[in-house]
């Protein structure tokens, strides 16, 4: 129980690597805030953690938005009393050439993959 009595926030935790990270923290005793923009996936990750006896909450959020990043911190502290660990795992990709990619698509990728690290760490 390496993370017993610790509180972990994992972004992009609804599926894939983020879901596995969240589950691993829970298995090692951490209480986990599962953060994802996809409510169905996020709630499924929480259900799986709880089925294994872990403690987890789901927070639906767009990590590229400052208000959502602040809400992640607030809800985690309300639920568990603090934050010890942050895993900035959320990430997206866009397929297409520079010519095909719109400015909005580019901004979205940078928002999730780069800006969110600043916002969630803040």
N, C-alpha and C positions, 0 to 999 in steps of 0.2 A: 504494500500500500504506500507507494512512494509519494503520492499526492494527497494523502489523507488530510482532511480539513483545509484543503486548498480550493480556490474557486477559479475556474478556467472559463474564458470567453473564447469561442472558436467561430470565426466568420467563415461563411461558405460551408457550413457544417451539415447541410441537408443531404449531401451525396458525395460520393467519391472520396478523395483523400481527406477532406474536412470531416466527413461523417466518421471515417476510421480514426482520425485524431481525437474527435470528441469521445468516441467509444473507448479509446485507449485511456484517456484521462479518467473517465468514469470508472473503468475497471481498476484503476490504480487509486481510487478513493476520492477523486476530485468531484465537486459539484460543478456541473457544466451548463453554461449558457450557450445553447445552440442557436447561431445567428444565420439566417438565410433570407433571401428575397422570396423564395419559393415556400409558401406556407405548408403545402402538402408534404414536400420533402423534409422540411424542418420538423414538422410534427411527427413524421415517421421516424426520424432519427431519435427524437426524444422518447418515443414509444419503445424503440429498440433498446435504448439505454436503461429505461425503467424496467423493462422486461428482464434485464440482467441484474436487477437490484441496484442500479445506479440512480443518482439524483441529477435531474436535468430540467431546464425550462427552455421554451422556444421563444425567440424574439424575431419577429418578422421585421426586416430592415433593409434599406438600400444603403450600403456602407459608403457610397459616394456622396451622401448628403450629411452635412454637419448635424442637423437636428436628429437624424436617425442614429448617428454615432453617439451623440449625447444620451439619447434614449436607451441605447444598449447599456451604457454604463449605469444609468439610473435604475433601470429594471433589474440588472444583475445585482447591484448593491441592495435594492429593496428585497430581492428574493433570498440572497445568500449572505449579505452583510459585508461584502467587499469584493475586490478583484485581486487575485495574485498573479494570474497568467493570462496573457493575450496572445492568441495565435491568429495573425492576420493572414488567413488562408484564402479568402475570397478572391476569385479571379475569373476573368472572361477573355474570350478571344473573338476576333472578327476575321472572317475569311474573305479575301478579295484583294485585289491590287490597290495600290495607292490611288490610281485613277478612279477605280470603282468605289472606293471608300468615301463616305460623306464625312463632313466635319463633325456632325452629330455622333456618328458611329465612332470616330476617333476620340472625341471627347468622352464618350461613355467608357471606352476601354481604359483610357487614362484615369478616369474617375474611379473606377472599380479597382484597377490594378496598381495605381500609384497614390492617388489622392486619399483613398480610404485608409492606407497605412498611417498617414499623418493624422487624419480625423479620428480614427479609433484609438491610436496611441495617445492622442491629446487628452 
